[in-house]
Amino acid sequence: MQYEPGTIDCHVFIECKENIEKMLTRLCKVDDTQHICDQLRSIYQQIEKMHELKELKSRSLPNKVLTK
């Protein structure tokens, strides 16, 4: 994942997603960890959605300030 500027929250989301990617890479090579890998993928997707929402809110905020 590449660096992107943004809020502290966005940096946290990026770092967490990177850590989950590393865990998945290593853990999915181990037998009988499929259920844990599935849970990690689900958590990754939840964080991704939170990140997307944060980005959408930050993009729409300047427009709201300008229109008031």
mmCIF file of the N, C-alpha and C atoms, coordinates in Angstrom:
data_MODEL
# 
_entry.id   MODEL 
# 
loop_
_atom_site.group_PDB 
_atom_site.id 
_atom_site.type_symbol 
_atom_site.label_atom_id 
_atom_site.label_alt_id 
_atom_site.label_comp_id 
_atom_site.label_asym_id 
_atom_site.label_entity_id 
_atom_site.label_seq_id 
_atom_site.pdbx_PDB_ins_code 
_atom_site.Cartn_x 
_atom_site.Cartn_y 
_atom_site.Cartn_z 
_atom_site.occupancy 
_atom_site.B_iso_or_equiv 
_atom_site.pdbx_formal_charge 
_atom_site.auth_seq_id 
_atom_site.auth_comp_id 
_atom_site.auth_asym_id 
_atom_site.auth_atom_id 
_atom_site.pdbx_PDB_model_num 
ATOM 1   N N  . MET A 1 1  ? 0.848   -1.172  0.000  1.00 0.00 ? 1  MET A N  1 
ATOM 2   C CA . MET A 1 1  ? 0.000   0.000   0.000  1.00 0.00 ? 1  MET A CA 1 
ATOM 3   C C  . MET A 1 1  ? 0.894   1.236   0.000  1.00 0.00 ? 1  MET A C  1 
ATOM 4   N N  . GLN A 1 2  ? 0.536   2.238   -0.744 1.00 0.00 ? 2  GLN A N  1 
ATOM 5   C CA . GLN A 1 2  ? 1.377   3.411   -0.844 1.00 0.00 ? 2  GLN A CA 1 
ATOM 6   C C  . GLN A 1 2  ? 0.937   4.491   0.136  1.00 0.00 ? 2  GLN A C  1 
ATOM 7   N N  . TYR A 1 3  ? 1.839   5.418   0.394  1.00 0.00 ? 3  TYR A N  1 
ATOM 8   C CA . TYR A 1 3  ? 1.574   6.527   1.295  1.00 0.00 ? 3  TYR A CA 1 
ATOM 9   C C  . TYR A 1 3  ? 0.555   7.460   0.668  1.00 0.00 ? 3  TYR A C  1 
ATOM 10  N N  . GLU A 1 4  ? -0.347  7.964   1.510  1.00 0.00 ? 4  GLU A N  1 
ATOM 11  C CA . GLU A 1 4  ? -1.255  8.996   1.039  1.00 0.00 ? 4  GLU A CA 1 
ATOM 12  C C  . GLU A 1 4  ? -1.431  10.020  2.148  1.00 0.00 ? 4  GLU A C  1 
ATOM 13  N N  . PRO A 1 5  ? -1.437  11.286  1.796  1.00 0.00 ? 5  PRO A N  1 
ATOM 14  C CA . PRO A 1 5  ? -1.604  12.309  2.811  1.00 0.00 ? 5  PRO A CA 1 
ATOM 15  C C  . PRO A 1 5  ? -3.036  12.295  3.339  1.00 0.00 ? 5  PRO A C  1 
ATOM 16  N N  . GLY A 1 6  ? -3.212  12.743  4.542  1.00 0.00 ? 6  GLY A N  1 
ATOM 17  C CA . GLY A 1 6  ? -4.550  12.814  5.089  1.00 0.00 ? 6  GLY A CA 1 
ATOM 18  C C  . GLY A 1 6  ? -4.519  13.044  6.578  1.00 0.00 ? 6  GLY A C  1 
ATOM 19  N N  . THR A 1 7  ? -5.637  12.758  7.198  1.00 0.00 ? 7  THR A N  1 
ATOM 20  C CA . THR A 1 7  ? -5.766  12.970  8.619  1.00 0.00 ? 7  THR A CA 1 
ATOM 21  C C  . THR A 1 7  ? -5.048  11.880  9.397  1.00 0.00 ? 7  THR A C  1 
ATOM 22  N N  . ILE A 1 8  ? -4.912  12.101  10.680 1.00 0.00 ? 8  ILE A N  1 
ATOM 23  C CA . ILE A 1 8  ? -4.319  11.085  11.553 1.00 0.00 ? 8  ILE A CA 1 
ATOM 24  C C  . ILE A 1 8  ? -5.143  9.801   11.470 1.00 0.00 ? 8  ILE A C  1 
ATOM 25  N N  . ASP A 1 9  ? -6.467  9.945   11.439 1.00 0.00 ? 9  ASP A N  1 
ATOM 26  C CA . ASP A 1 9  ? -7.336  8.765   11.325 1.00 0.00 ? 9  ASP A CA 1 
ATOM 27  C C  . ASP A 1 9  ? -7.000  7.952   10.077 1.00 0.00 ? 9  ASP A C  1 
ATOM 28  N N  . CYS A 1 10 ? -6.803  8.632   8.967  1.00 0.00 ? 10 CYS A N  1 
ATOM 29  C CA . CYS A 1 10 ? -6.483  7.932   7.720  1.00 0.00 ? 10 CYS A CA 1 
ATOM 30  C C  . CYS A 1 10 ? -5.147  7.201   7.833  1.00 0.00 ? 10 CYS A C  1 
ATOM 31  N N  . HIS A 1 11 ? -4.196  7.820   8.489  1.00 0.00 ? 11 HIS A N  1 
ATOM 32  C CA . HIS A 1 11 ? -2.902  7.161   8.677  1.00 0.00 ? 11 HIS A CA 1 
ATOM 33  C C  . HIS A 1 11 ? -3.054  5.909   9.545  1.00 0.00 ? 11 HIS A C  1 
ATOM 34  N N  . VAL A 1 12 ? -3.905  5.995   10.552 1.00 0.00 ? 12 VAL A N  1 
ATOM 35  C CA . VAL A 1 12 ? -4.174  4.827   11.404 1.00 0.00 ? 12 VAL A CA 1 
ATOM 36  C C  . VAL A 1 12 ? -4.811  3.724   10.580 1.00 0.00 ? 12 VAL A C  1 
ATOM 37  N N  . PHE A 1 13 ? -5.805  4.069   9.766  1.00 0.00 ? 13 PHE A N  1 
ATOM 38  C CA . PHE A 1 13 ? -6.469  3.071   8.927  1.00 0.00 ? 13 PHE A CA 1 
ATOM 39  C C  . PHE A 1 13 ? -5.464  2.403   7.988  1.00 0.00 ? 13 PHE A C  1 
ATOM 40  N N  . ILE A 1 14 ? -4.614  3.192   7.374  1.00 0.00 ? 14 ILE A N  1 
ATOM 41  C CA . ILE A 1 14 ? -3.621  2.656   6.433  1.00 0.00 ? 14 ILE A CA 1 
ATOM 42  C C  . ILE A 1 14 ? -2.667  1.705   7.150  1.00 0.00 ? 14 ILE A C  1 
ATOM 43  N N  . GLU A 1 15 ? -2.179  2.132   8.300  1.00 0.00 ? 15 GLU A N  1 
ATOM 44  C CA . GLU A 1 15 ? -1.242  1.297   9.046  1.00 0.00 ? 15 GLU A CA 1 
ATOM 45  C C  . GLU A 1 15 ? -1.893  -0.016  9.481  1.00 0.00 ? 15 GLU A C  1 
ATOM 46  N N  . CYS A 1 16 ? -3.122  0.058   9.944  1.00 0.00 ? 16 CYS A N  1 
ATOM 47  C CA . CYS A 1 16 ? -3.820  -1.162  10.359 1.00 0.00 ? 16 CYS A CA 1 
ATOM 48  C C  . CYS A 1 16 ? -4.036  -2.113  9.187  1.00 0.00 ? 16 CYS A C  1 
ATOM 49  N N  . LYS A 1 17 ? -4.417  -1.569  8.046  1.00 0.00 ? 17 LYS A N  1 
ATOM 50  C CA . LYS A 1 17 ? -4.610  -2.419  6.869  1.00 0.00 ? 17 LYS A CA 1 
ATOM 51  C C  . LYS A 1 17 ? -3.303  -3.073  6.442  1.00 0.00 ? 17 LYS A C  1 
ATOM 52  N N  . GLU A 1 18 ? -2.220  -2.321  6.507  1.00 0.00 ? 18 GLU A N  1 
ATOM 53  C CA . GLU A 1 18 ? -0.919  -2.896  6.151  1.00 0.00 ? 18 GLU A CA 1 
ATOM 54  C C  . GLU A 1 18 ? -0.551  -4.039  7.104  1.00 0.00 ? 18 GLU A C  1 
ATOM 55  N N  . ASN A 1 19 ? -0.813  -3.850  8.384  1.00 0.00 ? 19 ASN A N  1 
ATOM 56  C CA . ASN A 1 19 ? -0.507  -4.901  9.357  1.00 0.00 ? 19 ASN A CA 1 
ATOM 57  C C  . ASN A 1 19 ? -1.363  -6.141  9.127  1.00 0.00 ? 19 ASN A C  1 
ATOM 58  N N  . ILE A 1 20 ? -2.620  -5.946  8.784  1.00 0.00 ? 20 ILE A N  1 
ATOM 59  C CA . ILE A 1 20 ? -3.487  -7.093  8.491  1.00 0.00 ? 20 ILE A CA 1 
ATOM 60  C C  . ILE A 1 20 ? -2.986  -7.823  7.249  1.00 0.00 ? 20 ILE A C  1 
ATOM 61  N N  . GLU A 1 21 ? -2.555  -7.069  6.239  1.00 0.00 ? 21 GLU A N  1 
ATOM 62  C CA . GLU A 1 21 ? -2.004  -7.696  5.034  1.00 0.00 ? 21 GLU A CA 1 
ATOM 63  C C  . GLU A 1 21 ? -0.805  -8.569  5.382  1.00 0.00 ? 21 GLU A C  1 
ATOM 64  N N  . LYS A 1 22 ? 0.062   -8.080  6.239  1.00 0.00 ? 22 LYS A N  1 
ATOM 65  C CA . LYS A 1 22 ? 1.229   -8.861  6.660  1.00 0.00 ? 22 LYS A CA 1 
ATOM 66  C C  . LYS A 1 22 ? 0.808   -10.114 7.420  1.00 0.00 ? 22 LYS A C  1 
ATOM 67  N N  . MET A 1 23 ? -0.163  -9.967  8.305  1.00 0.00 ? 23 MET A N  1 
ATOM 68  C CA . MET A 1 23 ? -0.638  -11.126 9.065  1.00 0.00 ? 23 MET A CA 1 
ATOM 69  C C  . MET A 1 23 ? -1.247  -12.169 8.129  1.00 0.00 ? 23 MET A C  1 
ATOM 70  N N  . LEU A 1 24 ? -2.038  -11.710 7.175  1.00 0.00 ? 24 LEU A N  1 
ATOM 71  C CA . LEU A 1 24 ? -2.652  -12.641 6.235  1.00 0.00 ? 24 LEU A CA 1 
ATOM 72  C C  . LEU A 1 24 ? -1.609  -13.387 5.419  1.00 0.00 ? 24 LEU A C  1 
ATOM 73  N N  . THR A 1 25 ? -0.604  -12.666 4.967  1.00 0.00 ? 25 THR A N  1 
ATOM 74  C CA . THR A 1 25 ? 0.456   -13.284 4.174  1.00 0.00 ? 25 THR A CA 1 
ATOM 75  C C  . THR A 1 25 ? 1.128   -14.416 4.938  1.00 0.00 ? 25 THR A C  1 
ATOM 76  N N  . ARG A 1 26 ? 1.383   -14.189 6.198  1.00 0.00 ? 26 ARG A N  1 
ATOM 77  C CA . ARG A 1 26 ? 2.087   -15.186 7.003  1.00 0.00 ? 26 ARG A CA 1 
ATOM 78  C C  . ARG A 1 26 ? 1.143   -16.267 7.528  1.00 0.00 ? 26 ARG A C  1 
ATOM 79  N N  . LEU A 1 27 ? 0.007   -15.859 8.044  1.00 0.00 ? 27 LEU A N  1 
ATOM 80  C CA . LEU A 1 27 ? -0.882  -16.787 8.727  1.00 0.00 ? 27 LEU A CA 1 
ATOM 81  C C  . LEU A 1 27 ? -1.563  -17.772 7.775  1.00 0.00 ? 27 LEU A C  1 
ATOM 82  N N  . CYS A 1 28 ? -1.885  -17.307 6.592  1.00 0.00 ? 28 CYS A N  1 
ATOM 83  C CA . CYS A 1 28 ? -2.603  -18.174 5.660  1.00 0.00 ? 28 CYS A CA 1 
ATOM 84  C C  . CYS A 1 28 ? -1.740  -19.312 5.119  1.00 0.00 ? 28 CYS A C  1 
ATOM 85  N N  . LYS A 1 29 ? -0.441  -19.275 5.406  1.00 0.00 ? 29 LYS A N  1 
ATOM 86  C CA . LYS A 1 29 ? 0.450   -20.371 5.019  1.00 0.00 ? 29 LYS A CA 1 
ATOM 87  C C  . LYS A 1 29 ? 0.438   -21.492 6.055  1.00 0.00 ? 29 LYS A C  1 
ATOM 88  N N  . VAL A 1 30 ? -0.188  -21.233 7.197  1.00 0.00 ? 30 VAL A N  1 
ATOM 89  C CA . VAL A 1 30 ? -0.228  -22.201 8.291  1.00 0.00 ? 30 VAL A CA 1 
ATOM 90  C C  . VAL A 1 30 ? -1.526  -23.006 8.187  1.00 0.00 ? 30 VAL A C  1 
ATOM 91  N N  . ASP A 1 31 ? -1.429  -24.292 8.418  1.00 0.00 ? 31 ASP A N  1 
ATOM 92  C CA . ASP A 1 31 ? -2.613  -25.160 8.377  1.00 0.00 ? 31 ASP A CA 1 
ATOM 93  C C  . ASP A 1 31 ? -3.639  -24.753 9.434  1.00 0.00 ? 31 ASP A C  1 
ATOM 94  N N  . ASP A 1 32 ? -4.883  -24.963 9.098  1.00 0.00 ? 32 ASP A N  1 
ATOM 95  C CA . ASP A 1 32 ? -6.015  -24.751 10.011 1.00 0.00 ? 32 ASP A CA 1 
ATOM 96  C C  . ASP A 1 32 ? -6.139  -23.316 10.509 1.00 0.00 ? 32 ASP A C  1 
ATOM 97  N N  . THR A 1 33 ? -5.843  -22.359 9.666  1.00 0.00 ? 33 THR A N  1 
ATOM 98  C CA . THR A 1 33 ? -6.006  -20.956 10.043 1.00 0.00 ? 33 THR A CA 1 
ATOM 99  C C  . THR A 1 33 ? -7.000  -20.227 9.140  1.00 0.00 ? 33 THR A C  1 
ATOM 100 N N  . GLN A 1 34 ? -7.696  -20.973 8.309  1.00 0.00 ? 34 GLN A N  1 
ATOM 101 C CA . GLN A 1 34 ? -8.618  -20.355 7.351  1.00 0.00 ? 34 GLN A CA 1 
ATOM 102 C C  . GLN A 1 34 ? -9.665  -19.485 8.047  1.00 0.00 ? 34 GLN A C  1 
ATOM 103 N N  . HIS A 1 35 ? -10.201 -19.959 9.167  1.00 0.00 ? 35 HIS A N  1 
ATOM 104 C CA . HIS A 1 35 ? -11.227 -19.190 9.871  1.00 0.00 ? 35 HIS A CA 1 
ATOM 105 C C  . HIS A 1 35 ? -10.667 -17.865 10.389 1.00 0.00 ? 35 HIS A C  1 
ATOM 106 N N  . ILE A 1 36 ? -9.425  -17.878 10.844 1.00 0.00 ? 36 ILE A N  1 
ATOM 107 C CA . ILE A 1 36 ? -8.804  -16.644 11.319 1.00 0.00 ? 36 ILE A CA 1 
ATOM 108 C C  . ILE A 1 36 ? -8.528  -15.715 10.135 1.00 0.00 ? 36 ILE A C  1 
ATOM 109 N N  . CYS A 1 37 ? -8.060  -16.264 9.041  1.00 0.00 ? 37 CYS A N  1 
ATOM 110 C CA . CYS A 1 37 ? -7.812  -15.457 7.839  1.00 0.00 ? 37 CYS A CA 1 
ATOM 111 C C  . CYS A 1 37 ? -9.108  -14.827 7.334  1.00 0.00 ? 37 CYS A C  1 
ATOM 112 N N  . ASP A 1 38 ? -10.185 -15.566 7.377  1.00 0.00 ? 38 ASP A N  1 
ATOM 113 C CA . ASP A 1 38 ? -11.491 -15.023 6.974  1.00 0.00 ? 38 ASP A CA 1 
ATOM 114 C C  . ASP A 1 38 ? -11.891 -13.852 7.870  1.00 0.00 ? 38 ASP A C  1 
ATOM 115 N N  . GLN A 1 39 ? -11.669 -14.001 9.162  1.00 0.00 ? 39 GLN A N  1 
ATOM 116 C CA . GLN A 1 39 ? -11.996 -12.926 10.096 1.00 0.00 ? 39 GLN A CA 1 
ATOM 117 C C  . GLN A 1 39 ? -11.120 -11.699 9.846  1.00 0.00 ? 39 GLN A C  1 
ATOM 118 N N  . LEU A 1 40 ? -9.848  -11.922 9.584  1.00 0.00 ? 40 LEU A N  1 
ATOM 119 C CA . LEU A 1 40 ? -8.955  -10.806 9.290  1.00 0.00 ? 40 LEU A CA 1 
ATOM 120 C C  . LEU A 1 40 ? -9.372  -10.084 8.008  1.00 0.00 ? 40 LEU A C  1 
ATOM 121 N N  . ARG A 1 41 ? -9.787  -10.837 7.000  1.00 0.00 ? 41 ARG A N  1 
ATOM 122 C CA . ARG A 1 41 ? -10.269 -10.206 5.759  1.00 0.00 ? 41 ARG A CA 1 
ATOM 123 C C  . ARG A 1 41 ? -11.512 -9.366  6.028  1.00 0.00 ? 41 ARG A C  1 
ATOM 124 N N  . SER A 1 42 ? -12.376 -9.875  6.870  1.00 0.00 ? 42 SER A N  1 
ATOM 125 C CA . SER A 1 42 ? -13.579 -9.138  7.229  1.00 0.00 ? 42 SER A CA 1 
ATOM 126 C C  . SER A 1 42 ? -13.231 -7.843  7.970  1.00 0.00 ? 42 SER A C  1 
ATOM 127 N N  . ILE A 1 43 ? -12.308 -7.923  8.892  1.00 0.00 ? 43 ILE A N  1 
ATOM 128 C CA . ILE A 1 43 ? -11.859 -6.739  9.624  1.00 0.00 ? 43 ILE A CA 1 
ATOM 129 C C  . ILE A 1 43 ? -11.207 -5.746  8.675  1.00 0.00 ? 43 ILE A C  1 
ATOM 130 N N  . TYR A 1 44 ? -10.404 -6.252  7.759  1.00 0.00 ? 44 TYR A N  1 
ATOM 131 C CA . TYR A 1 44 ? -9.770  -5.399  6.761  1.00 0.00 ? 44 TYR A CA 1 
ATOM 132 C C  . TYR A 1 44 ? -10.835 -4.623  5.977  1.00 0.00 ? 44 TYR A C  1 
ATOM 133 N N  . GLN A 1 45 ? -11.875 -5.310  5.546  1.00 0.00 ? 45 GLN A N  1 
ATOM 134 C CA . GLN A 1 45 ? -12.942 -4.657  4.780  1.00 0.00 ? 45 GLN A CA 1 
ATOM 135 C C  . GLN A 1 45 ? -13.673 -3.607  5.612  1.00 0.00 ? 45 GLN A C  1 
ATOM 136 N N  . GLN A 1 46 ? -13.871 -3.885  6.885  1.00 0.00 ? 46 GLN A N  1 
ATOM 137 C CA . GLN A 1 46 ? -14.511 -2.902  7.767  1.00 0.00 ? 46 GLN A CA 1 
ATOM 138 C C  . GLN A 1 46 ? -13.655 -1.646  7.886  1.00 0.00 ? 46 GLN A C  1 
ATOM 139 N N  . ILE A 1 47 ? -12.363 -1.833  8.063  1.00 0.00 ? 47 ILE A N  1 
ATOM 140 C CA . ILE A 1 47 ? -11.452 -0.690  8.150  1.00 0.00 ? 47 ILE A CA 1 
ATOM 141 C C  . ILE A 1 47 ? -11.426 0.065   6.831  1.00 0.00 ? 47 ILE A C  1 
ATOM 142 N N  . GLU A 1 48 ? -11.436 -0.659  5.728  1.00 0.00 ? 48 GLU A N  1 
ATOM 143 C CA . GLU A 1 48 ? -11.455 -0.030  4.401  1.00 0.00 ? 48 GLU A CA 1 
ATOM 144 C C  . GLU A 1 48 ? -12.693 0.857   4.243  1.00 0.00 ? 48 GLU A C  1 
ATOM 145 N N  . LYS A 1 49 ? -13.849 0.373   4.671  1.00 0.00 ? 49 LYS A N  1 
ATOM 146 C CA . LYS A 1 49 ? -15.080 1.161   4.575  1.00 0.00 ? 49 LYS A CA 1 
ATOM 147 C C  . LYS A 1 49 ? -15.011 2.399   5.472  1.00 0.00 ? 49 LYS A C  1 
ATOM 148 N N  . MET A 1 50 ? -14.458 2.244   6.672  1.00 0.00 ? 50 MET A N  1 
ATOM 149 C CA . MET A 1 50 ? -14.285 3.392   7.554  1.00 0.00 ? 50 MET A CA 1 
ATOM 150 C C  . MET A 1 50 ? -13.362 4.431   6.920  1.00 0.00 ? 50 MET A C  1 
ATOM 151 N N  . HIS A 1 51 ? -12.304 3.957   6.290  1.00 0.00 ? 51 HIS A N  1 
ATOM 152 C CA . HIS A 1 51 ? -11.353 4.839   5.617  1.00 0.00 ? 51 HIS A CA 1 
ATOM 153 C C  . HIS A 1 51 ? -12.038 5.590   4.474  1.00 0.00 ? 51 HIS A C  1 
ATOM 154 N N  . GLU A 1 52 ? -12.800 4.874   3.675  1.00 0.00 ? 52 GLU A N  1 
ATOM 155 C CA . GLU A 1 52 ? -13.518 5.497   2.563  1.00 0.00 ? 52 GLU A CA 1 
ATOM 156 C C  . GLU A 1 52 ? -14.496 6.563   3.063  1.00 0.00 ? 52 GLU A C  1 
ATOM 157 N N  . LEU A 1 53 ? -15.223 6.256   4.139  1.00 0.00 ? 53 LEU A N  1 
ATOM 158 C CA . LEU A 1 53 ? -16.167 7.228   4.698  1.00 0.00 ? 53 LEU A CA 1 
ATOM 159 C C  . LEU A 1 53 ? -15.440 8.474   5.189  1.00 0.00 ? 53 LEU A C  1 
ATOM 160 N N  . LYS A 1 54 ? -14.309 8.276   5.845  1.00 0.00 ? 54 LYS A N  1 
ATOM 161 C CA . LYS A 1 54 ? -13.520 9.404   6.333  1.00 0.00 ? 54 LYS A CA 1 
ATOM 162 C C  . LYS A 1 54 ? -13.056 10.274  5.172  1.00 0.00 ? 54 LYS A C  1 
ATOM 163 N N  . GLU A 1 55 ? -12.610 9.649   4.093  1.00 0.00 ? 55 GLU A N  1 
ATOM 164 C CA . GLU A 1 55 ? -12.165 10.403  2.916  1.00 0.00 ? 55 GLU A CA 1 
ATOM 165 C C  . GLU A 1 55 ? -13.323 11.164  2.281  1.00 0.00 ? 55 GLU A C  1 
ATOM 166 N N  . LEU A 1 56 ? -14.481 10.522  2.181  1.00 0.00 ? 56 LEU A N  1 
ATOM 167 C CA . LEU A 1 56 ? -15.646 11.196  1.600  1.00 0.00 ? 56 LEU A CA 1 
ATOM 168 C C  . LEU A 1 56 ? -16.052 12.400  2.443  1.00 0.00 ? 56 LEU A C  1 
ATOM 169 N N  . LYS A 1 57 ? -16.043 12.239  3.753  1.00 0.00 ? 57 LYS A N  1 
ATOM 170 C CA . LYS A 1 57 ? -16.405 13.349  4.636  1.00 0.00 ? 57 LYS A CA 1 
ATOM 171 C C  . LYS A 1 57 ? -15.405 14.485  4.520  1.00 0.00 ? 57 LYS A C  1 
ATOM 172 N N  . SER A 1 58 ? -14.130 14.162  4.429  1.00 0.00 ? 58 SER A N  1 
ATOM 173 C CA . SER A 1 58 ? -13.121 15.217  4.348  1.00 0.00 ? 58 SER A CA 1 
ATOM 174 C C  . SER A 1 58 ? -13.188 15.946  3.008  1.00 0.00 ? 58 SER A C  1 
ATOM 175 N N  . ARG A 1 59 ? -13.589 15.250  1.960  1.00 0.00 ? 59 ARG A N  1 
ATOM 176 C CA . ARG A 1 59 ? -13.732 15.896  0.644  1.00 0.00 ? 59 ARG A CA 1 
ATOM 177 C C  . ARG A 1 59 ? -14.954 16.803  0.604  1.00 0.00 ? 59 ARG A C  1 
ATOM 178 N N  . SER A 1 60 ? -16.035 16.394  1.266  1.00 0.00 ? 60 SER A N  1 
ATOM 179 C CA . SER A 1 60 ? -17.268 17.180  1.212  1.00 0.00 ? 60 SER A CA 1 
ATOM 180 C C  . SER A 1 60 ? -17.245 18.336  2.199  1.00 0.00 ? 60 SER A C  1 
ATOM 181 N N  . LEU A 1 61 ? -16.410 18.279  3.212  1.00 0.00 ? 61 LEU A N  1 
ATOM 182 C CA . LEU A 1 61 ? -16.356 19.331  4.218  1.00 0.00 ? 61 LEU A CA 1 
ATOM 183 C C  . LEU A 1 61 ? -15.980 20.690  3.631  1.00 0.00 ? 61 LEU A C  1 
ATOM 184 N N  . PRO A 1 62 ? -14.937 20.798  2.812  1.00 0.00 ? 62 PRO A N  1 
ATOM 185 C CA . PRO A 1 62 ? -14.609 22.125  2.252  1.00 0.00 ? 62 PRO A CA 1 
ATOM 186 C C  . PRO A 1 62 ? -15.748 22.713  1.426  1.00 0.00 ? 62 PRO A C  1 
ATOM 187 N N  . ASN A 1 63 ? -16.493 21.866  0.721  1.00 0.00 ? 63 ASN A N  1 
ATOM 188 C CA . ASN A 1 63 ? -17.614 22.358  -0.073 1.00 0.00 ? 63 ASN A CA 1 
ATOM 189 C C  . ASN A 1 63 ? -18.700 22.922  0.820  1.00 0.00 ? 63 ASN A C  1 
ATOM 190 N N  . LYS A 1 64 ? -18.963 22.292  1.943  1.00 0.00 ? 64 LYS A N  1 
ATOM 191 C CA . LYS A 1 64 ? -19.987 22.775  2.858  1.00 0.00 ? 64 LYS A CA 1 
ATOM 192 C C  . LYS A 1 64 ? -19.567 24.100  3.485  1.00 0.00 ? 64 LYS A C  1 
ATOM 193 N N  . VAL A 1 65 ? -18.303 24.231  3.809  1.00 0.00 ? 65 VAL A N  1 
ATOM 194 C CA . VAL A 1 65 ? -17.814 25.472  4.404  1.00 0.00 ? 65 VAL A CA 1 
ATOM 195 C C  . VAL A 1 65 ? -17.935 26.612  3.405  1.00 0.00 ? 65 VAL A C  1 
ATOM 196 N N  . LEU A 1 66 ? -17.626 26.357  2.138  1.00 0.00 ? 66 LEU A N  1 
ATOM 197 C CA . LEU A 1 66 ? -17.688 27.386  1.116  1.00 0.00 ? 66 LEU A CA 1 
ATOM 198 C C  . LEU A 1 66 ? -19.112 27.806  0.786  1.00 0.00 ? 66 LEU A C  1 
ATOM 199 N N  . THR A 1 67 ? -20.086 26.906  0.926  1.00 0.00 ? 67 THR A N  1 
ATOM 200 C CA . THR A 1 67 ? -21.457 27.229  0.537  1.00 0.00 ? 67 THR A CA 1 
ATOM 201 C C  . THR A 1 67 ? -22.238 27.909  1.644  1.00 0.00 ? 67 THR A C  1 
ATOM 202 N N  . LYS A 1 68 ? -21.689 27.988  2.833  1.00 0.00 ? 68 LYS A N  1 
ATOM 203 C CA . LYS A 1 68 ? -22.429 28.615  3.939  1.00 0.00 ? 68 LYS A CA 1 
ATOM 204 C C  . LYS A 1 68 ? -22.284 30.112  3.916  1.00 0.00 ? 68 LYS A C  1 
# 
